[in-house]
Amino acid sequence: MHIRLMKESDYPEVVRIYKQGIKTENATFRTEALPYEEWTKHHHAHSRLVAMEDEQLLGWVALSPFSSIPAYAGVAEISLYIAEESRGKGVGTRLMDDVIQASEAAGIWTLQSQIFPENQASLRLHERFDFREVGRRERIGRLGGRWRDTVLLERRSTYL
């Protein structure tokens, strides 16, 4: 497995994997994937990575700006998705490690994630990389006709 920068031509596979996450109802509040032109507007150009093995895209990670306010320029939110057939094989660990390094090289000092409490695999992955829980957002949004909570996690860079 190797990690490389995401290319626009990867987007159909990124969407396929994202739709797998949507289907679980434990990965995102979104119910459909955005067209590439819209998706790319909402994600930093740096720190978009894919995990590849034998030309197969196993997973991806990208960062979204937290805010357009300049004081928050170094705060970003993580989106990390692993293909169903590749879960439990260390793909998330590699992507998380590499996106942390890439984010710090780009001047990001805080990474944050909002995770459904039912998504225990994602919570454990973040914990391994020193994310700390900063709060639980109760009934923050509705999905599938029911209120859902999220756990808010953050990781501060030790290098900046």
RACORVEN-V715533 format. One record per residue. N is the residue number from 1. RES is the residue in one small letter. SS is DSSP state (alpha for helix, beta for strand, coil for the rest). PHI is phi in whole degrees, 0 to 359 (none if undefined). NEAR is the number of other C-alpha atoms within 12 Angstrom. Layout:
# RACORVEN-V715533
[[N & RES & SS & PHI & NEAR] [N & RES & SS & PHI & NEAR]]
This chain:
# RACORVEN-V715533
[[1 & m & coil & none & 21] [2 & h & beta & 225 & 21] [3 & i & beta & 251 & 30] [4 & r & beta & 218 & 27] [5 & l & beta & 294 & 26] [6 & m & coil & 289 & 30] [7 & k & coil & 246 & 22] [8 & e & alpha & 304 & 19] [9 & s & alpha & 293 & 13] [10 & d & alpha & 281 & 25] [11 & y & alpha & 301 & 30] [12 & p & alpha & 302 & 19] [13 & e & alpha & 286 & 28] [14 & v & alpha & 302 & 37] [15 & v & alpha & 296 & 27] [16 & r & alpha & 303 & 24] [17 & i & alpha & 291 & 34] [18 & y & alpha & 299 & 35] [19 & k & alpha & 297 & 27] [20 & q & alpha & 297 & 27] [21 & g & alpha & 294 & 31] [22 & i & alpha & 303 & 24] [23 & k & alpha & 301 & 20] [24 & t & alpha & 290 & 21] [25 & e & coil & 59 & 26] [26 & n & coil & 232 & 30] [27 & a & coil & 240 & 35] [28 & t & coil & 201 & 34] [29 & f & coil & 280 & 28] [30 & r & coil & 294 & 20] [31 & t & coil & 247 & 20] [32 & e & coil & 205 & 18] [33 & a & coil & 279 & 25] [34 & l & coil & 278 & 20] [35 & p & coil & 298 & 15] [36 & y & alpha & 306 & 19] [37 & e & alpha & 301 & 12] [38 & e & alpha & 283 & 11] [39 & w & alpha & 303 & 23] [40 & t & alpha & 293 & 22] [41 & k & alpha & 293 & 15] [42 & h & coil & 261 & 23] [43 & h & coil & 231 & 26] [44 & h & coil & 302 & 32] [45 & a & coil & 292 & 22] [46 & h & coil & 278 & 28] [47 & s & coil & 65 & 38] [48 & r & coil & 260 & 39] [49 & l & beta & 233 & 43] [50 & v & beta & 231 & 40] [51 & a & beta & 261 & 42] [52 & m & beta & 236 & 27] [53 & e & beta & 211 & 16] [54 & d & coil & 50 & 10] [55 & e & coil & 66 & 14] [56 & q & beta & 257 & 20] [57 & l & beta & 278 & 35] [58 & l & beta & 267 & 37] [59 & g & beta & 183 & 46] [60 & w & beta & 210 & 44] [61 & v & beta & 215 & 44] [62 & a & beta & 210 & 42] [63 & l & beta & 246 & 39] [64 & s & beta & 248 & 32] [65 & p & beta & 299 & 32] [66 & f & coil & 288 & 26] [67 & s & coil & 203 & 17] [68 & s & coil & 272 & 14] [69 & i & coil & 288 & 10] [70 & p & alpha & 307 & 10] [71 & a & alpha & 299 & 12] [72 & y & alpha & 260 & 18] [73 & a & coil & 302 & 21] [74 & g & coil & 261 & 29] [75 & v & beta & 243 & 30] [76 & a & beta & 220 & 37] [77 & e & beta & 256 & 34] [78 & i & beta & 269 & 40] [79 & s & beta & 240 & 38] [80 & l & beta & 222 & 44] [81 & y & beta & 226 & 42] [82 & i & beta & 241 & 39] [83 & a & coil & 300 & 31] [84 & e & alpha & 310 & 22] [85 & e & alpha & 287 & 15] [86 & s & alpha & 246 & 23] [87 & r & coil & 290 & 22] [88 & g & coil & 80 & 18] [89 & k & coil & 244 & 18] [90 & g & coil & 88 & 20] [91 & v & alpha & 295 & 33] [92 & g & alpha & 299 & 37] [93 & t & alpha & 298 & 31] [94 & r & alpha & 296 & 30] [95 & l & alpha & 296 & 40] [96 & m & alpha & 296 & 41] [97 & d & alpha & 301 & 25] [98 & d & alpha & 290 & 29] [99 & v & alpha & 289 & 37] [100 & i & alpha & 297 & 40] [101 & q & alpha & 298 & 25] [102 & a & alpha & 295 & 28] [103 & s & alpha & 294 & 39] [104 & e & alpha & 293 & 26] [105 & a & alpha & 297 & 17] [106 & a & coil & 268 & 24] [107 & g & coil & 88 & 24] [108 & i & coil & 279 & 34] [109 & w & coil & 254 & 28] [110 & t & beta & 223 & 32] [111 & l & beta & 252 & 40] [112 & q & beta & 227 & 38] [113 & s & beta & 218 & 40] [114 & q & beta & 247 & 38] [115 & i & beta & 232 & 39] [116 & f & coil & 296 & 32] [117 & p & coil & 300 & 27] [118 & e & coil & 287 & 19] [119 & n & coil & 273 & 22] [120 & q & alpha & 297 & 16] [121 & a & alpha & 298 & 23] [122 & s & alpha & 292 & 34] [123 & l & alpha & 299 & 30] [124 & r & alpha & 295 & 22] [125 & l & alpha & 300 & 28] [126 & h & alpha & 298 & 33] [127 & e & alpha & 300 & 22] [128 & r & alpha & 298 & 17] [129 & f & coil & 254 & 28] [130 & d & coil & 66 & 22] [131 & f & coil & 285 & 30] [132 & r & beta & 239 & 24] [133 & e & beta & 285 & 23] [134 & v & beta & 250 & 17] [135 & g & beta & 167 & 19] [136 & r & beta & 239 & 19] [137 & r & beta & 262 & 20] [138 & e & beta & 279 & 17] [139 & r & beta & 48 & 16] [140 & i & beta & 283 & 19] [141 & g & beta & 199 & 18] [142 & r & beta & 252 & 18] [143 & l & beta & 216 & 22] [144 & g & coil & 60 & 16] [145 & g & coil & 81 & 10] [146 & r & beta & 226 & 12] [147 & w & beta & 291 & 16] [148 & r & beta & 231 & 25] [149 & d & beta & 264 & 25] [150 & t & beta & 227 & 30] [151 & v & beta & 260 & 30] [152 & l & beta & 264 & 27] [153 & l & beta & 240 & 32] [154 & e & beta & 215 & 29] [155 & r & beta & 227 & 31] [156 & r & beta & 266 & 25] [157 & s & coil & 295 & 25] [158 & t & coil & 268 & 16] [159 & y & coil & 256 & 15] [160 & l & coil & 253 & 14]]
